[in-house]
Amino acid sequence: MKNNFYNKNPYINLYEKPSYKSKISSQVIYGEKFKILSKKKGWLKIKTAFDKYVGYTKNIKYSNKFSPTHKISVQKTNIFSFPKNSNKYKQIKKLPFASRIEILKKYKNFIMFEKNKWIYLKDIKKNNFKEKNFIKILNLFINCKYKWGGKTFDGIDCSALVQMYYLYNNKYFPRDTKDQIKIKKGQKNSNNLKKGNIIYWKGHVAVCINSKKLIHAYGPRKKVLTMNIKNTIEIIEKTANLKVKKITKI
């Protein structure tokens, strides 16, 4: 337990190297657990508990005294300095989907998760709650901008979009497509695709929401959107010279 810490920022960026000029490889959302591997010149090299992802971060709030009981079940929830209708009421920031929190106090339809930080009670579920409807979760991110390394309402990439379903449901799933593609059995035949099929290309992934359409965070369109399955496969082959590598199930 000595080296188990929890992120206390809405979310933080993980960099490939200890420099803000380095590429953002992933993010850590509020309440995610991690270990500190090393410290140097203000930079922390950390390893996340959920997906064992390693990266660098700086100037963050974290704590080892934290017992999360609930999680955020909406795309984002507003943080208020006091419950609404109070004369000290003020919106501060937002917490992203799947953040883990600890309820410290309740007041009407609000809960306090940190001192003077309140959110709506309706925006949370218990940690052990499982959402089997993957479409409901993926649809939370519709029209969110595409962002390499992102996993929140402020921007998300293709592999994170799939991973967030598993993170929310407390089930391990790798962060990157190159690792995701390895952990499930599948096929290459892209005929007769169905709801729940995951389509992998080299460096890209999408999920079928029915036999005709898929959802993905698509770099060329700069956002999360639904597209026709057949057209998408053709477009990616034509523009990126990539063929489908594997079909699995969510």
N, C-alpha and C positions, 0 to 999 in steps of 0.2 A: 504493500500500500504506500510505501514511502515515495515512490516515483510515479504515482497516479495523480494526474491533474485534470482539471476540467476548464474548458474555455469559457470565459465570462464576458466575451464580446459578442454582439449579434452574429458576427462571423469574422474570420480572419483569413487572409491569403497565405497560402503555402508557396514558397518560392523554391525553384530548383537549386539555387545557390544563395549564399548569404549576401544578397544585393537586391535592391529595389529595381535594378535594371535587368535582373534575371527574369526568366519566364515564370508566370504563375502556373503551377502544376495542379493545384487543387485548393480547396478551402476547408476550414473547420468551423462548424456552426456552433451556436451557443449550447453549452452542456455536453459537448463531445469530449470524451476522455482521451488523454494522450500521455506519453512518457517523454521526458526530456532526455535526449541522448547526449547533448553537449551544449555549452554556452561559450560564445566568443564575440567580443566587441558589441554586446547588446543583442546579438542574434541567438536565437534558440534553434537548435536542430531537434525536431520532435518526430515521434512516431505515433500515429493515431491507433487507438485500440480497436476500432471497428474494422478497418480494412488494412491495417499495418502500413499505411502510407507514410513515407518519410519526406520531410521538407523543412524549409527554414522560415522563421517568422520573427517579428520584432515588435517591441512596444505593445504588448498585449496584457490583458487582465486574465489571471487564472487563479484557481484555488484548488486545494486538495480537501477542503471541507465542503462537501456537496453531496446531497442524496436526492437525485432527481426522482420525481414521482409521476410526472406528467410530460406530455409532449405537445408541440404545436401542430394542429391538424388542418390549418389553412395555409394558403400561399405565404402570407405574412400577417402578423398581428401588430397593431400599434402599441407602443409602450407609453404609458402616461405617468406623470410625476405624482398624481393623486387620482383617485377614482373620479369619473366624469361627474359633472355638476358640482364639484367642490370648487371653492373660490381659488384654489391653488392648482386647479386642473391645467395640465399642459402636456401636449404630445412631445415625446423626446425622440425616440427612434423606433425601429421595427425589429421584430424577431422573425427569422425565416422558418419555413416549414420544417418539421421534424426536430426542431430545437428541443432539448430536454430541460425541464425546469423543476424547481422545488417550490411547492406552495407553502408560503410562510404565514399568510393571513387571507381571510376572505371578507369582502364587504359588498353586499347586494350581488350584482352580477359581475363583479371584478375579483381578481385574486392578485396578491402581491407576491412576486417571486424573488425580489431583492428589495432592499430598503428604498422606499419611495419610487418603486418601479412596479406599475400595475398593468395588467392586461385583461381582456374580456374572458370570462369563464367559458363562454361558448366556443372559444377558439382552441380549447385544449381537450385532450383525451388522456386516459391513464396510460402509463408506459407499456403495459401489457396488452393494450387494445391492438387488434389486428384488422387492417383494412384489406379485404380480399379482392375488392374491385380495383384492379390496377389502373383501369381507365380513369377512374375518379381522381387518383393521385397524379397521373401524368397530365391530365387536363388542367390541373392547377397551374401548370407552367405554360399553357398556351399563350403565345404572343410575347413571352419573356424573351429578351434579347439573347442571342447566342454569344457566349463568352467562354473562351478556352480556359479550362481550369475552374470555371464557376459551378456552383451547385445551389444557387438561391434565386429569389425573385429578381435580384439585380443582374442576373445573367447566369446561364447554365450551358454546359456542353452536352454532347450526345450521350456519352457514357454515364455522366452524372444523372441525367434524366432517368435512365433505367435504374441506376443504383439507389436513387432516393426512395423508390418503392420498397426495396429491401431494407434500407436503413430505417425507414419508418416502422417497418414490421419486425425489427430486431433480428433480422436474418442476414448472415454474412453474404456479401457479394463484392467482387473486386471493383476498384475505381476505374481502371482503364480497359478499353476494348480488347487490347492484346491479352489481357488476363481473363476478362469475362468470357471470351470465346472458348477458353480451355476447360472451364469447370462444368459445362453441361454437354451431354451427348446431343448430336444433331445430324443434319444432312445438308447437302449442297443444293438439292432440287428445290427451286423456288416456285414450282407449280403448286396449285391448290393450297395456298397459304390461308391460315385461319386466325381468328381472334386469339391473341396471346402468343403468337409466334414472334420470336426475336430474330431480326435479320442482321447479320454481320457482314461488313465489308472490311477491308484493311483500313483501320483507323476510323471506322464509322459504324453506328448501330441505330436501328429503328425498331419500333414495336408495332405489330399489326393490331388495330383496334376492331377490325372485322375482316372479311375476305377481300375487301376492295381498298381499304384505306389504312395508312400507317401514321404514326406520330413520331417525330424526331426533332432534335435540336440541330438545325441544318445551317452550317456555316455560310454557304452561298446565298441563302435567303435571310441570314442574320437574325433568326428567331426560331422559336419552337412553333411548329405548325403541323397540320395534317395534310397528307398528299396521297394521291392515287398510288397504290403499290407498284403496279406495272410500269407506270410512267416514271416513278422514282428510280426503279432499277435501271431503266433505259437511260435516264438522264445521267445517273452516276457512272454508268459504263461509258457513255459518250463523252462526258465532260472531264471525268477523273480517270478514265481508263481502268475502272475497278469493277470486277465481277463479284457476285455474292460468294462469300467464303463458307458461310455456315448458317443454318436455320436451327434455332433451338426454341424452347418454350419458357415463358415467364413463370 
